[in-house]
């Protein structure tokens, strides 16, 4: 599947996404972490970075 087939390209550009599965963590309106975690532990680590 190509990027943007199911998601409007404006949304992809707004959040600077390059593919499905990107998790972006914000603190207020500032981005503090971004990644494509593939395990539960990796998701938890990414979320902790945003705390």
C-alpha distance matrix in Angstrom:
0.0 3.8 6.6 8.7 7.1 9.1 11.3 13.9 13.9 17.5 16.7 14.4 17.3 19.9 18.9 17.8 14.5 12.3 9.6 9.5 12.8 15.1 18.5 21.0 24.6 27.1 30.9 32.2 30.2 29.8 26.7 28.1 25.3 21.6 19.5 16.8 19.1 18.4 21.8 24.1 26.5 24.1 23.3 27.1 27.8 25.5 27.1 30.6 30.1 29.8 33.1
3.8 0.0 3.8 6.3 5.9 8.9 10.1 11.9 11.1 14.8 14.5 11.9 14.3 17.4 16.7 15.2 12.4 10.1 8.3 9.5 13.2 14.6 18.1 20.0 23.8 26.0 29.7 30.8 28.5 28.0 25.0 26.8 24.2 20.5 18.9 16.7 19.6 19.6 23.2 25.4 27.5 24.7 23.9 27.6 28.0 25.4 27.1 30.5 29.5 29.1 32.6
6.6 3.8 0.0 3.8 5.7 7.9 7.6 9.2 8.0 11.5 11.0 8.2 10.7 13.6 13.0 11.6 8.9 7.2 6.0 7.6 11.3 12.0 15.4 16.8 20.6 22.5 26.3 27.2 24.8 24.3 21.5 23.5 21.2 17.6 16.5 14.8 18.1 18.7 22.2 24.1 26.1 23.1 22.0 25.6 25.9 23.0 24.5 27.9 26.8 26.1 29.6
8.7 6.3 3.8 0.0 3.8 5.5 4.6 5.6 5.3 8.9 8.7 7.0 9.8 12.3 12.5 12.0 9.8 9.5 8.7 9.5 13.0 13.5 16.4 17.4 21.0 22.4 26.1 26.6 24.1 24.1 21.8 24.2 22.3 19.0 18.4 17.1 20.2 21.0 24.3 25.8 28.0 25.1 23.5 27.0 27.6 24.4 25.4 29.0 27.9 26.8 30.1
7.1 5.9 5.7 3.8 0.0 3.8 5.8 7.5 8.4 11.9 11.8 10.7 13.5 15.9 16.0 15.7 13.3 12.6 10.9 11.0 14.6 15.9 18.8 20.3 23.8 25.5 29.2 29.6 27.3 27.5 25.1 27.4 25.4 22.0 21.1 19.2 22.0 22.2 25.4 26.9 29.4 26.9 25.2 28.8 29.7 26.8 27.7 31.4 30.7 29.6 32.8
9.1 8.9 7.9 5.5 3.8 0.0 3.8 6.7 9.1 11.9 10.8 10.6 13.9 15.5 15.3 15.9 13.4 13.6 11.6 10.5 13.6 15.1 17.5 19.0 22.3 23.8 27.5 27.8 25.7 26.4 24.1 26.4 24.5 21.4 20.6 18.7 21.2 21.5 24.3 25.4 28.1 25.9 23.8 27.2 28.5 25.6 26.1 29.8 29.5 28.1 31.1
11.3 10.1 7.6 4.6 5.8 3.8 0.0 3.8 6.2 8.4 7.0 7.2 10.5 11.7 11.8 12.8 10.8 11.8 10.5 9.9 12.8 13.4 15.4 16.3 19.5 20.7 24.3 24.4 22.2 22.9 20.9 23.4 21.8 18.9 18.7 17.5 20.2 21.1 24.0 24.8 27.3 24.8 22.5 25.7 26.8 23.7 24.0 27.7 27.1 25.5 28.5
13.9 11.9 9.2 5.6 7.5 6.7 3.8 0.0 3.8 5.4 5.6 6.8 9.0 10.2 11.5 12.5 11.5 12.9 12.7 12.8 15.7 15.6 17.5 17.6 20.7 21.3 24.7 24.4 21.7 22.6 21.0 24.0 22.9 20.2 20.6 19.9 22.9 24.2 27.1 27.8 30.0 27.4 25.1 28.2 29.0 25.7 25.9 29.5 28.5 26.6 29.7
13.9 11.1 8.0 5.3 8.4 9.1 6.2 3.8 0.0 3.8 5.3 5.0 6.1 8.5 10.1 10.1 9.6 10.6 11.4 12.7 15.7 15.0 17.2 17.1 20.3 20.9 24.3 24.2 21.2 21.6 19.8 22.8 21.7 18.9 19.4 19.1 22.4 24.0 27.1 28.2 30.0 27.0 25.1 28.2 28.6 25.1 25.8 29.2 27.8 26.1 29.4
17.5 14.8 11.5 8.9 11.9 11.9 8.4 5.4 3.8 0.0 3.8 5.5 5.1 6.0 8.7 9.6 10.4 12.4 13.7 14.8 17.2 15.9 17.4 16.5 19.2 19.1 22.3 21.7 18.5 19.3 18.1 21.5 21.0 18.7 19.9 20.2 23.5 25.5 28.4 29.1 30.7 27.7 25.5 28.3 28.6 25.0 25.3 28.5 27.0 25.0 28.1
16.7 14.5 11.0 8.7 11.8 10.8 7.0 5.6 5.3 3.8 0.0 3.8 5.4 5.0 6.4 8.3 8.4 11.1 11.9 12.3 14.3 12.9 14.1 13.2 16.0 16.2 19.5 19.1 16.3 17.1 15.7 18.9 18.2 16.0 17.2 17.4 20.4 22.5 25.2 25.6 27.3 24.5 22.1 24.8 25.4 21.8 21.8 25.2 24.0 21.9 25.0
14.4 11.9 8.2 7.0 10.7 10.6 7.2 6.8 5.0 5.5 3.8 0.0 3.8 5.6 5.6 5.8 5.1 7.4 8.6 9.8 12.1 10.6 12.5 12.2 15.5 16.3 19.8 20.1 17.3 17.3 15.2 18.0 16.8 14.0 14.7 14.8 18.1 20.1 23.1 24.1 25.6 22.5 20.6 23.6 23.8 20.2 20.9 24.3 22.8 21.2 24.6
17.3 14.3 10.7 9.8 13.5 13.9 10.5 9.0 6.1 5.1 5.4 3.8 0.0 3.8 5.5 4.8 6.5 8.7 11.1 13.0 15.0 12.9 14.6 13.4 16.4 16.5 19.8 19.8 16.6 16.3 14.6 17.7 17.1 14.7 16.0 16.8 20.3 22.6 25.6 26.6 27.7 24.4 22.7 25.5 25.2 21.5 22.3 25.4 23.4 21.8 25.2
19.9 17.4 13.6 12.3 15.9 15.5 11.7 10.2 8.5 6.0 5.0 5.6 3.8 0.0 3.8 5.6 8.0 11.1 13.2 14.4 15.7 13.2 13.9 11.9 14.3 13.8 16.8 16.4 13.1 13.4 12.3 15.7 15.7 14.0 16.0 17.3 20.5 23.2 25.8 26.2 27.2 24.1 22.0 24.4 24.2 20.5 20.7 23.7 21.8 19.7 22.9
18.9 16.7 13.0 12.5 16.0 15.3 11.8 11.5 10.1 8.7 6.4 5.6 5.5 3.8 0.0 3.8 5.5 9.1 11.0 11.9 12.6 9.7 10.2 8.3 10.9 11.1 14.5 14.9 12.0 11.7 9.7 12.8 12.3 10.3 12.3 13.7 16.8 19.6 22.1 22.5 23.4 20.3 18.2 20.6 20.5 16.7 17.2 20.2 18.4 16.5 19.8
17.8 15.2 11.6 12.0 15.7 15.9 12.8 12.5 10.1 9.6 8.3 5.8 4.8 5.6 3.8 0.0 3.8 6.6 9.4 11.5 12.5 9.6 11.1 9.7 12.7 13.4 16.8 17.5 14.7 13.5 11.1 13.7 12.6 10.1 11.6 12.9 16.4 19.2 22.0 23.0 23.7 20.3 18.8 21.5 20.9 17.2 18.4 21.2 19.0 17.8 21.4
14.5 12.4 8.9 9.8 13.3 13.4 10.8 11.5 9.6 10.4 8.4 5.1 6.5 8.0 5.5 3.8 0.0 3.8 5.8 7.8 9.1 6.7 9.1 9.1 12.7 14.3 18.0 19.1 16.8 15.7 12.8 14.8 12.9 9.6 9.9 10.3 13.9 16.2 19.3 20.5 21.6 18.2 16.8 19.9 19.6 16.1 17.5 20.7 19.0 18.0 21.7
12.3 10.1 7.2 9.5 12.6 13.6 11.8 12.9 10.6 12.4 11.1 7.4 8.7 11.1 9.1 6.6 3.8 0.0 3.8 7.2 9.2 7.7 11.0 11.8 15.5 17.5 21.1 22.6 20.3 18.9 15.8 17.3 14.9 11.3 10.5 10.1 13.8 15.6 19.0 20.9 22.0 18.5 17.8 21.2 20.6 17.5 19.5 22.5 20.8 20.4 24.1
9.6 8.3 6.0 8.7 10.9 11.6 10.5 12.7 11.4 13.7 11.9 8.6 11.1 13.2 11.0 9.4 5.8 3.8 0.0 3.8 6.4 6.6 10.3 12.2 16.0 18.5 22.2 23.8 21.9 20.8 17.5 18.8 16.0 12.3 10.6 8.9 12.3 13.3 16.9 18.9 20.5 17.3 16.4 20.1 20.1 17.3 19.1 22.4 21.2 21.0 24.5
9.5 9.5 7.6 9.5 11.0 10.5 9.9 12.8 12.7 14.8 12.3 9.8 13.0 14.4 11.9 11.5 7.8 7.2 3.8 0.0 3.8 5.7 9.0 11.6 15.2 18.0 21.7 23.4 21.9 21.2 17.9 19.0 16.2 12.6 10.8 8.4 11.0 11.6 14.9 16.5 18.7 15.9 14.6 18.3 19.0 16.3 17.7 21.2 20.7 20.3 23.5
12.8 13.2 11.3 13.0 14.6 13.6 12.8 15.7 15.7 17.2 14.3 12.1 15.0 15.7 12.6 12.5 9.1 9.2 6.4 3.8 0.0 3.8 6.3 9.7 12.9 16.1 19.7 21.7 20.7 19.9 16.5 17.0 13.8 10.5 8.3 5.6 7.6 8.5 11.4 12.9 15.0 12.3 10.8 14.5 15.4 13.0 14.4 17.8 17.6 17.5 20.5
15.1 14.6 12.0 13.5 15.9 15.1 13.4 15.6 15.0 15.9 12.9 10.6 12.9 13.2 9.7 9.6 6.7 7.7 6.6 5.7 3.8 0.0 3.8 6.4 9.9 13.0 16.6 18.7 17.6 16.4 12.9 13.5 10.5 7.0 5.6 4.6 7.6 10.0 12.8 13.9 15.2 12.0 10.5 13.9 14.1 11.0 12.6 15.9 15.1 14.7 18.1
18.5 18.1 15.4 16.4 18.8 17.5 15.4 17.5 17.2 17.4 14.1 12.5 14.6 13.9 10.2 11.1 9.1 11.0 10.3 9.0 6.3 3.8 0.0 3.8 6.6 10.0 13.5 15.8 15.2 14.1 10.8 11.0 8.1 5.7 5.4 5.9 7.4 10.4 12.2 12.3 13.4 10.6 8.2 11.1 11.5 8.3 9.1 12.6 12.1 11.4 14.5
21.0 20.0 16.8 17.4 20.3 19.0 16.3 17.6 17.1 16.5 13.2 12.2 13.4 11.9 8.3 9.7 9.1 11.8 12.2 11.6 9.7 6.4 3.8 0.0 3.8 6.6 10.2 12.4 11.6 10.4 7.1 7.9 5.9 4.5 6.7 8.8 10.5 13.9 15.4 15.2 15.7 12.9 10.5 12.5 12.4 8.7 9.0 12.2 10.9 9.4 12.8
24.6 23.8 20.6 21.0 23.8 22.3 19.5 20.7 20.3 19.2 16.0 15.5 16.4 14.3 10.9 12.7 12.7 15.5 16.0 15.2 12.9 9.9 6.6 3.8 0.0 3.8 6.9 9.6 9.8 8.6 5.9 5.8 5.0 6.2 9.0 11.5 12.2 15.7 16.4 15.4 15.4 13.1 10.5 11.3 11.2 7.7 6.7 9.5 8.4 6.0 9.2
27.1 26.0 22.5 22.4 25.5 23.8 20.7 21.3 20.9 19.1 16.2 16.3 16.5 13.8 11.1 13.4 14.3 17.5 18.5 18.0 16.1 13.0 10.0 6.6 3.8 0.0 3.8 5.9 6.1 5.4 4.4 5.5 7.1 9.0 12.3 15.0 16.0 19.5 20.2 19.0 18.9 16.7 14.1 14.4 14.2 11.0 9.5 11.5 10.1 6.8 9.3
30.9 29.7 26.3 26.1 29.2 27.5 24.3 24.7 24.3 22.3 19.5 19.8 19.8 16.8 14.5 16.8 18.0 21.1 22.2 21.7 19.7 16.6 13.5 10.2 6.9 3.8 0.0 3.8 5.9 5.4 6.4 6.3 9.1 11.9 15.3 18.2 18.7 22.3 22.5 20.9 20.4 18.6 16.2 15.6 15.3 12.6 10.6 11.5 10.1 6.5 7.7
32.2 30.8 27.2 26.6 29.6 27.8 24.4 24.4 24.2 21.7 19.1 20.1 19.8 16.4 14.9 17.5 19.1 22.6 23.8 23.4 21.7 18.7 15.8 12.4 9.6 5.9 3.8 0.0 3.8 5.6 8.1 9.4 12.3 14.7 18.2 21.0 21.8 25.3 25.6 24.0 23.8 22.0 19.4 19.0 18.9 16.1 14.0 15.0 13.9 10.2 11.0
30.2 28.5 24.8 24.1 27.3 25.7 22.2 21.7 21.2 18.5 16.3 17.3 16.6 13.1 12.0 14.7 16.8 20.3 21.9 21.9 20.7 17.6 15.2 11.6 9.8 6.1 5.9 3.8 0.0 3.8 6.7 9.3 12.1 13.9 17.4 20.3 21.7 25.2 26.2 25.0 25.0 22.8 20.2 20.5 20.2 17.0 15.5 17.0 15.3 11.9 13.6
29.8 28.0 24.3 24.1 27.5 26.4 22.9 22.6 21.6 19.3 17.1 17.3 16.3 13.4 11.7 13.5 15.7 18.9 20.8 21.2 19.9 16.4 14.1 10.4 8.6 5.4 5.4 5.6 3.8 0.0 3.8 6.2 9.4 11.5 15.2 18.4 20.0 23.7 24.7 23.8 23.4 20.9 18.8 19.1 18.1 14.9 14.1 15.3 12.9 10.0 12.3
26.7 25.0 21.5 21.8 25.1 24.1 20.9 21.0 19.8 18.1 15.7 15.2 14.6 12.3 9.7 11.1 12.8 15.8 17.5 17.9 16.5 12.9 10.8 7.1 5.9 4.4 6.4 8.1 6.7 3.8 0.0 3.8 6.0 7.7 11.5 14.7 16.4 20.1 21.3 20.8 20.4 17.6 15.7 16.5 15.4 11.9 11.8 13.4 10.8 8.5 11.7
28.1 26.8 23.5 24.2 27.4 26.4 23.4 24.0 22.8 21.5 18.9 18.0 17.7 15.7 12.8 13.7 14.8 17.3 18.8 19.0 17.0 13.5 11.0 7.9 5.8 5.5 6.3 9.4 9.3 6.2 3.8 0.0 3.8 7.1 10.6 14.2 15.1 18.9 19.7 19.0 18.0 15.4 13.9 14.1 12.5 9.4 9.5 10.3 7.3 5.7 9.0
25.3 24.2 21.2 22.3 25.4 24.5 21.8 22.9 21.7 21.0 18.2 16.8 17.1 15.7 12.3 12.6 12.9 14.9 16.0 16.2 13.8 10.5 8.1 5.9 5.0 7.1 9.1 12.3 12.1 9.4 6.0 3.8 0.0 3.8 6.9 10.5 11.4 15.2 16.1 15.9 15.0 12.0 10.8 11.7 9.9 6.5 7.7 9.2 6.5 6.1 9.9
21.6 20.5 17.6 19.0 22.0 21.4 18.9 20.2 18.9 18.7 16.0 14.0 14.7 14.0 10.3 10.1 9.6 11.3 12.3 12.6 10.5 7.0 5.7 4.5 6.2 9.0 11.9 14.7 13.9 11.5 7.7 7.1 3.8 0.0 3.8 7.3 9.2 12.9 14.6 15.1 14.7 11.3 10.2 12.3 10.9 7.3 9.3 11.6 9.5 9.4 13.2
19.5 18.9 16.5 18.4 21.1 20.6 18.7 20.6 19.4 19.9 17.2 14.7 16.0 16.0 12.3 11.6 9.9 10.5 10.6 10.8 8.3 5.6 5.4 6.7 9.0 12.3 15.3 18.2 17.4 15.2 11.5 10.6 6.9 3.8 0.0 3.8 5.9 9.4 11.6 12.8 12.7 9.0 8.6 11.4 10.2 7.3 10.1 12.5 11.0 11.8 15.3
16.8 16.7 14.8 17.1 19.2 18.7 17.5 19.9 19.1 20.2 17.4 14.8 16.8 17.3 13.7 12.9 10.3 10.1 8.9 8.4 5.6 4.6 5.9 8.8 11.5 15.0 18.2 21.0 20.3 18.4 14.7 14.2 10.5 7.3 3.8 0.0 3.8 6.4 9.4 11.3 12.0 8.5 8.3 11.9 11.5 9.2 11.9 14.6 13.9 14.7 17.9
19.1 19.6 18.1 20.2 22.0 21.2 20.2 22.9 22.4 23.5 20.4 18.1 20.3 20.5 16.8 16.4 13.9 13.8 12.3 11.0 7.6 7.6 7.4 10.5 12.2 16.0 18.7 21.8 21.7 20.0 16.4 15.1 11.4 9.2 5.9 3.8 0.0 3.8 5.8 7.7 8.3 5.1 5.4 9.0 9.0 7.8 10.4 12.9 13.0 14.3 16.9
18.4 19.6 18.7 21.0 22.2 21.5 21.1 24.2 24.0 25.5 22.5 20.1 22.6 23.2 19.6 19.2 16.2 15.6 13.3 11.6 8.5 10.0 10.4 13.9 15.7 19.5 22.3 25.3 25.2 23.7 20.1 18.9 15.2 12.9 9.4 6.4 3.8 0.0 3.8 7.0 8.5 6.5 7.5 10.8 11.4 11.1 13.4 15.7 16.3 17.7 20.1
21.8 23.2 22.2 24.3 25.4 24.3 24.0 27.1 27.1 28.4 25.2 23.1 25.6 25.8 22.1 22.0 19.3 19.0 16.9 14.9 11.4 12.8 12.2 15.4 16.4 20.2 22.5 25.6 26.2 24.7 21.3 19.7 16.1 14.6 11.6 9.4 5.8 3.8 0.0 3.8 5.3 5.2 6.4 8.7 9.9 10.8 12.6 14.3 15.7 17.4 19.1
24.1 25.4 24.1 25.8 26.9 25.4 24.8 27.8 28.2 29.1 25.6 24.1 26.6 26.2 22.5 23.0 20.5 20.9 18.9 16.5 12.9 13.9 12.3 15.2 15.4 19.0 20.9 24.0 25.0 23.8 20.8 19.0 15.9 15.1 12.8 11.3 7.7 7.0 3.8 0.0 3.8 5.5 5.1 6.3 8.7 10.0 10.7 12.3 14.5 15.8 16.9
26.5 27.5 26.1 28.0 29.4 28.1 27.3 30.0 30.0 30.7 27.3 25.6 27.7 27.2 23.4 23.7 21.6 22.0 20.5 18.7 15.0 15.2 13.4 15.7 15.4 18.9 20.4 23.8 25.0 23.4 20.4 18.0 15.0 14.7 12.7 12.0 8.3 8.5 5.3 3.8 0.0 3.8 5.4 5.0 6.1 8.6 9.8 10.4 12.5 14.6 15.5
24.1 24.7 23.1 25.1 26.9 25.9 24.8 27.4 27.0 27.7 24.5 22.5 24.4 24.1 20.3 20.3 18.2 18.5 17.3 15.9 12.3 12.0 10.6 12.9 13.1 16.7 18.6 22.0 22.8 20.9 17.6 15.4 12.0 11.3 9.0 8.5 5.1 6.5 5.2 5.5 3.8 0.0 3.8 5.4 5.1 6.2 8.6 9.8 10.8 13.0 14.8
23.3 23.9 22.0 23.5 25.2 23.8 22.5 25.1 25.1 25.5 22.1 20.6 22.7 22.0 18.2 18.8 16.8 17.8 16.4 14.6 10.8 10.5 8.2 10.5 10.5 14.1 16.2 19.4 20.2 18.8 15.7 13.9 10.8 10.2 8.6 8.3 5.4 7.5 6.4 5.1 5.4 3.8 0.0 3.8 5.5 5.2 6.2 8.6 10.1 11.1 12.9
27.1 27.6 25.6 27.0 28.8 27.2 25.7 28.2 28.2 28.3 24.8 23.6 25.5 24.4 20.6 21.5 19.9 21.2 20.1 18.3 14.5 13.9 11.1 12.5 11.3 14.4 15.6 19.0 20.5 19.1 16.5 14.1 11.7 12.3 11.4 11.9 9.0 10.8 8.7 6.3 5.0 5.4 3.8 0.0 3.8 5.4 5.1 6.1 8.7 10.0 10.8
27.8 28.0 25.9 27.6 29.7 28.5 26.8 29.0 28.6 28.6 25.4 23.8 25.2 24.2 20.5 20.9 19.6 20.6 20.1 19.0 15.4 14.1 11.5 12.4 11.2 14.2 15.3 18.9 20.2 18.1 15.4 12.5 9.9 10.9 10.2 11.5 9.0 11.4 9.9 8.7 6.1 5.1 5.5 3.8 0.0 3.8 5.5 5.1 6.4 9.0 10.2
25.5 25.4 23.0 24.4 26.8 25.6 23.7 25.7 25.1 25.0 21.8 20.2 21.5 20.5 16.7 17.2 16.1 17.5 17.3 16.3 13.0 11.0 8.3 8.7 7.7 11.0 12.6 16.1 17.0 14.9 11.9 9.4 6.5 7.3 7.3 9.2 7.8 11.1 10.8 10.0 8.6 6.2 5.2 5.4 3.8 0.0 3.8 5.4 5.2 6.9 9.4
27.1 27.1 24.5 25.4 27.7 26.1 24.0 25.9 25.8 25.3 21.8 20.9 22.3 20.7 17.2 18.4 17.5 19.5 19.1 17.7 14.4 12.6 9.1 9.0 6.7 9.5 10.6 14.0 15.5 14.1 11.8 9.5 7.7 9.3 10.1 11.9 10.4 13.4 12.6 10.7 9.8 8.6 6.2 5.1 5.5 3.8 0.0 3.8 5.4 5.2 6.8
30.6 30.5 27.9 29.0 31.4 29.8 27.7 29.5 29.2 28.5 25.2 24.3 25.4 23.7 20.2 21.2 20.7 22.5 22.4 21.2 17.8 15.9 12.6 12.2 9.5 11.5 11.5 15.0 17.0 15.3 13.4 10.3 9.2 11.6 12.5 14.6 12.9 15.7 14.3 12.3 10.4 9.8 8.6 6.1 5.1 5.4 3.8 0.0 3.8 5.2 5.2
30.1 29.5 26.8 27.9 30.7 29.5 27.1 28.5 27.8 27.0 24.0 22.8 23.4 21.8 18.4 19.0 19.0 20.8 21.2 20.7 17.6 15.1 12.1 10.9 8.4 10.1 10.1 13.9 15.3 12.9 10.8 7.3 6.5 9.5 11.0 13.9 13.0 16.3 15.7 14.5 12.5 10.8 10.1 8.7 6.4 5.2 5.4 3.8 0.0 3.8 5.6
29.8 29.1 26.1 26.8 29.6 28.1 25.5 26.6 26.1 25.0 21.9 21.2 21.8 19.7 16.5 17.8 18.0 20.4 21.0 20.3 17.5 14.7 11.4 9.4 6.0 6.8 6.5 10.2 11.9 10.0 8.5 5.7 6.1 9.4 11.8 14.7 14.3 17.7 17.4 15.8 14.6 13.0 11.1 10.0 9.0 6.9 5.2 5.2 3.8 0.0 3.8
33.1 32.6 29.6 30.1 32.8 31.1 28.5 29.7 29.4 28.1 25.0 24.6 25.2 22.9 19.8 21.4 21.7 24.1 24.5 23.5 20.5 18.1 14.5 12.8 9.2 9.3 7.7 11.0 13.6 12.3 11.7 9.0 9.9 13.2 15.3 17.9 16.9 20.1 19.1 16.9 15.5 14.8 12.9 10.8 10.2 9.4 6.8 5.2 5.6 3.8 0.0
